[in-house]
Amino acid sequence: MNSFIEKEEKFIKEIIKECGYDTEEVVLNVSSRPEFGDYQYNGVMALAKTYSKNPREIATEIVDKIKVMNRYKDINIAGPGFINITFSDEQLIKHINELNENININYHNENPKTIFLDYGGANVAKALHVGHLRSANIGEALKRLANALGNKTMADAHLGDWGRPIGLVMLEIKKRNPELPYFDENFNGEYPKESPVTNEDLMILYPYASNKAKEDESYMEEAREITAKFQDGDKGLMALWEHIMYVSKNDIKRIYDRLNTTFEIWEGESDGNNYIPELTDYLKEKQLVEESQGALVINVKEENDDHEVPPLLLIKSNGSASYETTDLACIWERMKKWKPDEIWYLTDARQSLHFEQVFRAAQKAKIVKEDTKLEFIPFGTMNGSDGKPFKTRDGGVMTLEALLDLAYEECEKKVLPNITGEERKEIAEKVAIAAVKYADLIPFRLTDYNFDPIKFSDLQGKTGPYLLYSTIRMKSLLNKAEEAGIKYSKMSQIKDDSDRNVIIGILNLRSVLNKAINTKSLNDITDYLYKETNLYNNFYSQNRILIEEDKELQESWLLLTKVIYDNNVKLLDILGIEIPNRM
């Protein structure tokens, strides 16, 4: 199954071959000069260089051969040999009818993969903050895009549940409640089933303990000791850890649910930690482990490196595993359990060197197969509307929930006044999440951007609420047609540029999807959605669809509306955006 443009590219490639020229591929690009054509083929210059001929001469041969077939409304040559193509109404109408039958024509996949994604990284016992937004949004959208393109995916929240933050919380619980049985080494009974702390407690305990540890070295040393003790399997501390995990994980999931961010796997660093002993033995057997200043390391430097790549620290001099080792153990586990073809990691760009070391170690040790792709997908930062890091009014780091609440407050103002109660809250929530997600996915993922809740909640301009409002209006039009008994099952007419431009706009979808999955960025999809919705809105404003007297034209317009609506629904879903029934 090929898209419309792919079929045309295949056709032109055959024509070029019939003219006596070989080319690996034919790429049709959207014309920058619509007055000359809908699409343009620019490959003649390369052919001219290969065959030492005048490009205009080659272009003329190709065009003359195509003209005989009467396939296009117009085909012409511009400049030294650019071939411009204007598609016929019959071709465009046929394509819209095909999309009506199967909106997934553009989502075929010749070589589906099993892809494992790691885009969570929330720390247990700590509040999700604004820094967690981009990994959640970009990771979720990439997973949905990969799924839509026929791949099998699974995502892991990869919770930070095994490090010093847990130890700090445990220490502060002990300081405040030393009588709890978790700290009594002689306790032999059954530990309480109810957690001694709530999530609200954890939000107080961790910041307090973290700040105190920075100021008091003896407190920090106690935190190190209690962390090592629970990591060594102390039964009381492990029971307390289970409580902290349960309470914190439920709240983390609640925030991710608000963002429509989903994970098939809810593992953490602790799960990878279970595999460290067998991983270490394996690496030693492979003779990849070296001793360095009392620590164990793996040399991952390569001869052609143009930058410094330090050895991967496997086991610290104090006997504990490093952060790199935990990630390496997670790859070990993932290959053992799920055998993915690719593993994608999404974190901010500062972790580039870390993943370079881990990936090289995994490949050097043959933990992954030669054709297994390990990919680090970094992203830029989101700042406040002033261009500075998002802060609370008192200067602290803003929690992710506070940011979502801020967007909710702005979007609630945009909901129609006659919508009240729970419905109003549900709609405002969906619009707010659309505003946050769409704004987060507009820039190329490596680009930093400023989030302005007022700007991005506007119903006009390049915003999530604008797309929701427009898509709801399409659905409303279709509903009104149904209520009026107006039937539509096919497209048979194109009136003028207003409806034709909408159809031309949809032709480029496959190229947009390919670029998005190849660059691992959603900005091309967000841009495409906005432009295509704009084209539809221009068409809508120029035509009175429900009172159009030409019934065949009316049917054509309604079917076109349905196709654009279905297309918007699918793309918004890929972005993780839900559409309310009204707003």
Beta strands, then each sheet from edge to edge (+ up, - down):
strand 1: 28-30
strand 2: 39-41
strand 3: 74-78
strand 4: 82-86
strand 5: 114-118
strand 6: 152-156
strand 7: 289-292
strand 8: 295-298
strand 9: 312-315
strand 10: 342-348
strand 11: 373-379
strand 12: 382-383
strand 13: 449-450
sheet 1: 1+ 2- 4+ 3-
sheet 2: 6+ 5+ 10+ 11+
sheet 3: 7+ 8- 9+
sheet 4: 12+ 13+
end
